[in-house]
Amino acid sequence: MPFNPGALTTGAGVARPAGVVDHRIARNALVAEYQRGRLAKHEVCDAHPELRRAAEHISRKTTEICPICEDRFLVLVTYAFGPHLPKSGYAIEDRADMDKVRRTTTECTCYVIEVCIGCGWNHLLQTFPVEGFRGT
C-alpha cells in the first residue's frame, strides 16, 4: 500500500475522524517477518480462546485471505472498553450494539481485530473513540 495524501482520508476527500489509529503498518511488518522465516507460526497464530469464539459468532466477514495460512477469509471482531462497560470489554456485533455503547458511555475506545478462525492469526487493525464512530 503506497503512502500518499489520499491515505489520510476515508475516501472522496473526507478526513478520518479524530482519534482513529490504524495499525496496518505494524501488521504488515509482522507478516513480513513471518514470511521471511523469522517468526514461527505458533508465534503469530496465538488468538485467545475468547477471541476465537467471538470470531466464530459475532464477527464481520471480509474478503481478505489470511496472510498466514492463506486458506480462509479473515473476520473482524470489535470490542469496546471503557467506563460503564464490563471489565472484559463489550463485543460489538452490529450498528445496534455500537449505538447501545454510545448511549452507555462516550468515554470508551473501540478496538477492531482481524482474526483467522482456521489458524488463529490475529492482529489489532484499528482503534477509535466511540464518539468518532460514524458507522458503515
Backbone torsions as a table, in degrees:
resi	resn	phi	psi	omega
1	MET	NA	117.9	179.4
2	PRO	-75.6	151.5	175.6
3	PHE	-97.2	129.4	176.1
4	ASN	-152.0	169.5	-178.6
5	PRO	-55.5	-29.0	178.4
6	GLY	-66.3	-21.8	179.2
7	ALA	-68.4	-16.0	-179.9
8	LEU	-88.9	3.8	-179.7
9	THR	-120.6	164.9	178.8
10	THR	-92.5	7.2	-178.9
11	GLY	118.9	148.3	178.3
12	ALA	54.9	30.6	175.8
13	GLY	75.4	11.3	-179.1
14	VAL	-87.9	125.7	-179.0
15	ALA	-70.4	149.6	175.3
16	ARG	-67.8	149.6	175.5
17	PRO	-62.2	150.8	178.8
18	ALA	-60.8	141.6	175.4
19	GLY	91.6	-4.5	179.3
20	VAL	-76.9	128.1	177.8
21	VAL	-119.4	123.4	-179.6
22	ASP	-101.0	130.4	-175.9
23	HIS	-108.9	21.0	-176.8
24	ARG	-68.2	-28.7	178.9
25	ILE	-64.5	-45.5	178.0
26	ALA	-63.7	-39.1	178.7
27	ARG	-61.0	-49.2	-177.8
28	ASN	-63.3	-36.2	177.7
29	ALA	-65.5	-41.2	179.2
30	LEU	-64.9	-43.8	178.1
31	VAL	-61.8	-41.6	179.3
32	ALA	-62.7	-40.4	178.0
33	GLU	-63.6	-39.9	177.1
34	TYR	-64.0	-45.9	-178.0
35	GLN	-64.9	-27.9	176.8
36	ARG	-79.6	-6.7	-179.8
37	GLY	85.6	11.8	-179.2
38	ARG	-85.4	-13.0	176.3
39	LEU	-129.6	141.3	177.5
40	ALA	-85.2	157.9	-179.1
41	LYS	-57.1	-41.4	-178.9
42	HIS	-65.5	-18.4	178.6
43	GLU	-81.0	-23.2	-178.3
44	VAL	-111.0	-15.4	-180.0
45	CYS	-108.3	68.5	-170.9
46	ASP	-126.0	36.6	-178.5
47	ALA	-59.7	133.7	177.4
48	HIS	-62.8	146.8	179.8
49	PRO	-55.0	-36.9	178.2
50	GLU	-66.8	-38.5	178.1
51	LEU	-66.7	-40.4	178.1
52	ARG	-64.1	-39.3	178.3
53	ARG	-64.8	-43.2	177.2
54	ALA	-62.3	-39.4	179.2
55	ALA	-61.6	-35.2	-179.7
56	GLU	-75.5	-31.1	-169.7
57	HIS	-114.1	-30.1	-176.1
58	ILE	-135.6	56.0	-178.4
59	SER	-123.0	168.2	174.1
60	ARG	-107.2	131.8	-179.6
61	LYS	-74.6	151.6	174.3
62	THR	-123.7	176.2	175.4
63	THR	-106.6	13.1	-178.9
64	GLU	-95.7	131.2	178.5
65	ILE	-78.9	145.0	178.3
66	CYS	-57.2	129.2	-179.1
67	PRO	-74.2	-10.0	-177.6
68	ILE	-98.7	-60.9	-177.7
69	CYS	-87.0	-19.2	-179.4
70	GLU	52.3	32.0	-174.9
71	ASP	-119.2	-27.0	-174.9
72	ARG	-130.9	160.3	173.4
73	PHE	-79.2	144.8	176.8
74	LEU	-76.8	155.1	172.8
75	VAL	-123.2	159.1	179.1
76	LEU	-112.5	131.2	176.6
77	VAL	-116.0	132.9	179.3
78	THR	-118.0	129.5	176.5
79	TYR	-120.1	148.2	172.8
80	ALA	-117.1	137.4	177.4
81	PHE	-129.3	136.1	177.2
82	GLY	165.8	-177.6	179.9
83	PRO	-60.5	147.5	177.6
84	HIS	69.9	11.5	175.6
85	LEU	-118.2	158.4	178.5
86	PRO	-56.2	147.2	179.9
87	LYS	-60.2	-29.8	179.3
88	SER	-81.5	0.8	-179.2
89	GLY	91.9	168.5	179.9
90	TYR	-121.7	118.3	179.1
91	ALA	-77.7	127.0	-176.7
92	ILE	-101.2	121.0	-177.2
93	GLU	-92.6	-37.4	-175.5
94	ASP	-154.7	-175.1	-177.6
95	ARG	-61.6	-35.3	178.5
96	ALA	-62.0	-40.4	176.0
97	ASP	-63.4	-42.6	179.1
98	MET	-62.7	-41.8	177.8
99	ASP	-62.7	-37.1	177.3
100	LYS	-62.5	-43.8	178.7
101	VAL	-63.3	-42.8	-179.8
102	ARG	-63.5	-32.4	177.1
103	ARG	-74.5	-28.4	-178.9
104	THR	-76.7	-45.8	-178.0
105	THR	-158.1	146.6	174.0
106	THR	-107.7	6.2	-177.4
107	GLU	-107.4	44.0	179.2
108	CYS	-128.5	164.8	-179.9
109	THR	-117.7	140.0	177.7
110	CYS	-103.7	144.1	-179.2
111	TYR	-124.9	125.1	178.0
112	VAL	-105.7	121.8	-176.3
113	ILE	-119.6	131.7	173.4
114	GLU	-90.3	141.3	-175.6
115	VAL	-139.6	140.9	169.5
116	CYS	-103.5	117.5	-179.3
117	ILE	-66.2	-28.5	-178.4
118	GLY	-72.1	-57.5	-172.8
119	CYS	-102.3	-14.0	178.8
120	GLY	93.8	5.3	174.5
121	TRP	-56.9	139.8	175.0
122	ASN	-155.2	144.8	177.3
123	HIS	-156.1	140.5	175.4
124	LEU	-68.4	123.4	-179.6
125	LEU	-97.8	-39.9	-172.0
126	GLN	-156.7	147.0	170.0
127	THR	-126.3	148.3	177.3
128	PHE	-158.1	150.2	176.5
129	PRO	-72.7	143.8	-177.2
130	VAL	-59.7	-33.2	-179.4
131	GLU	-69.8	-16.8	177.6
132	GLY	-87.2	-5.5	-177.2
133	PHE	-69.9	128.3	177.4
134	ARG	-114.0	-12.5	179.0
135	GLY	82.9	162.9	177.8
136	THR	-137.3	NA	NA
